[in-house]
Amino acid sequence: MKLYGLIGYPLGHSFSKKYFSDKFQREGLIDCRYELFPIPSIKDLPSVISSNPFLKGLNVTIPYKQQVLEYVTEITGAVKDIGATNTIKIEGEKLIAYNTDVIGFENSFAKKLKPFHKKALVLGTGGSSKAIQYVLRKLGIDFLLVSRSKQGDVINYSMLDEAAINDHQVIINCTPAGMYPNDNEYPALPYQFISEQHYLFDLVYKPEKTLFLKKGEENGAVIQNGHDMLIIQAEESWKIWNTD
């Protein structure tokens, strides 16, 4: 039996278990199983691994994409630059960290990107945000980080005015705001200044259309949720776990 799983906390919103369970059934992979490991502390990771000897790979989600790095034995190129991982391959005693959020976001994001989308607001500064920043640098898109508290180069939401919104045609939500079951939440933006020139991307996939996306769409913006990104990164994780 080959076991794969997801660590994070909480995991009620998880896309991964259903996706991989359906994949295993569809492809006749009867010796594979995918489980959720909702650990309240990253310190619980060693016990998860020791008590599951058939574990071959893990996906990593909020809030452990950065914290888990102190437990891995090897990191790959993108993880070194980003400082966060969402995929771990287990080979005996070795835990090898990868980041498939990068290819998942880039491939999904690029589909609706226009030549005039030159600047972005990135909402949130966690592990997922770091992967998005990596891709934006690769694509040559300047960005400004936005968080609830101002620190260094990071501004807070209250500093976003009409000029800032007009100057940044791409807005990417890397926070859990609006994620089920908290569907009534949304980032505190001055949405009245969003126009048809804007492209709003939400890493949240459930609900399909968050209030962040709805408010953007009402003002004519192009919108995209995180569903395609998750599918792409899940398949990339599968390749990593099953490639020598």
C-alpha positions, -999 to 999 in steps of 0.1 A, spaced: 0 0 0 13 35 -10 0 62 13 -1 99 5 -16 127 25 -20 164 35 -8 182 66 -22 215 77 -47 229 103 -76 229 101 -83 207 70 -121 210 67 -116 229 34 -94 203 18 -95 197 -20 -68 171 -20 -83 140 -5 -113 140 -28 -92 148 -58 -67 120 -52 -93 94 -41 -112 100 -73 -80 98 -93 -70 65 -77 -105 50 -84 -106 64 -120 -71 51 -128 -75 17 -110 -47 25 -85 -60 1 -59 -28 1 -39 -29 39 -32 -46 58 -5 -47 95 4 -54 107 40 -57 140 58 -34 147 88 -48 178 106 -20 185 130 -24 213 155 14 219 156 42 213 131 59 194 160 34 166 154 49 159 119 75 133 131 48 112 148 27 113 116 56 100 96 67 74 122 32 60 126 26 57 89 55 36 74 38 34 40 38 72 36 54 82 3 44 118 0 28 148 16 11 179 5 14 209 28 -11 237 34 -18 265 57 -2 272 81 29 250 76 43 258 42 72 276 58 74 260 92 78 225 78 111 233 62 129 228 95 120 191 93 130 184 57 164 169 48 166 183 13 151 212 -6 149 218 -44 156 249 -64 123 268 -62 119 261 -25 153 277 -18 142 309 -35 107 310 -21 112 298 14 81 276 14 70 242 2 37 225 -5 50 191 -16 72 166 2 86 134 -12 95 107 14 124 84 5 133 63 35 146 87 61 148 116 36 121 143 33 126 163 1 108 196 -3 93 208 -36 70 237 -46 43 228 -71 23 260 -63 46 277 -87 37 258 -118 1 255 -107 -3 293 -103 17 302 -134 -1 279 -158 -35 289 -145 -28 327 -141 -13 330 -176 -45 320 -194 -62 353 -188 -32 376 -185 -31 406 -209 -1 426 -221 -13 457 -201 -13 437 -168 21 451 -157 16 456 -119 0 436 -92 -12 438 -56 -5 406 -37 -28 402 -7 -11 383 21 25 374 29 24 337 38 38 306 21 14 307 -8 21 344 -14 58 336 -16 52 312 -45 30 338 -63 57 365 -58 83 341 -73 61 337 -105 54 374 -108 91 381 -107 96 354 -134 69 371 -156 83 406 -151 53 418 -132 60 444 -105 40 439 -73 32 454 -40 25 433 -9 -6 441 12 -13 428 47 -33 437 77 -3 454 93 23 476 77 59 464 80 89 472 58 78 472 22 44 457 30 15 482 31 -18 477 49 -53 478 33 -61 512 46 -33 526 24 -50 515 -8 -67 544 -26 -80 551 -61 -45 558 -74 -31 525 -60 -59 505 -75 -57 522 -109 -19 516 -109 -22 479 -102 -43 461 -128 -38 426 -112 -50 418 -77 -42 383 -62 -57 371 -30 -33 348 -12 -52 349 21 -80 325 33 -105 354 34 -137 342 18 -129 305 21 -157 282 31 -172 282 57 -164 319 61 -180 328 28 -190 363 40 -154 375 44 -134 394 18 -102 415 16 -108 451 26 -103 468 -8 -119 499 -22 -137 478 -48 -154 509 -63 -122 517 -82 -119 483 -99 -126 484 -136 -127 462 -167 -89 467 -170 -84 446 -138 -77 409 -134 -86 394 -100 -72 360 -91 -82 342 -59 -63 312 -46 -95 302 -28 -115 277 -48 -144 271 -25 -168 287 -29 -163 289 -66 -169 326 -67 -158 344 -35 -171 378 -25 -137 392 -36 -143 378 -71 -180 388 -72 -172 424 -63 -145 425 -90 -168 410 -116 -195 435 -108 -171 462 -119 -162 444 -151 -129 428 -140 -117 395 -154 -117 369 -126 -102 334 -119 -104 312 -88 -79 287 -75 -95 255 -88 -74 250 -119 -43 259 -100 -50 232 -75 -55 205 -102 -22 214 -119 -2 215 -86 -18 181 -75 -8 164 -107 27 179 -104 29 165 -69 19 131 -82 47 132 -107 72 141 -81 61 113 -57 63 87 -85 95 97 -103 128 82 -93 
